[in-house]
Amino acid sequence: MGSNKYELDVAKINKVVEIMQGEFERDSDQLVMPVLYLMATILVASETNK
């Protein structure tokens, strides 16, 4: 299990998170950020591994 078969583009994930952040209010940041990263990661991963 040493190798990671999912090569994730971190820059792409960060970009998606940035874009999605704009859709949410600033005051909900504490709760929203981990969720945004999770959603962005899934999005990028599914895009990458088609």
Buried (B, 14 or more C-beta within 10 A) or exposed (E): EEEEEEEBEEEBBEEBBEEBBEEBEEEEEEEBEEEBBEBBBEBBBEEEEE
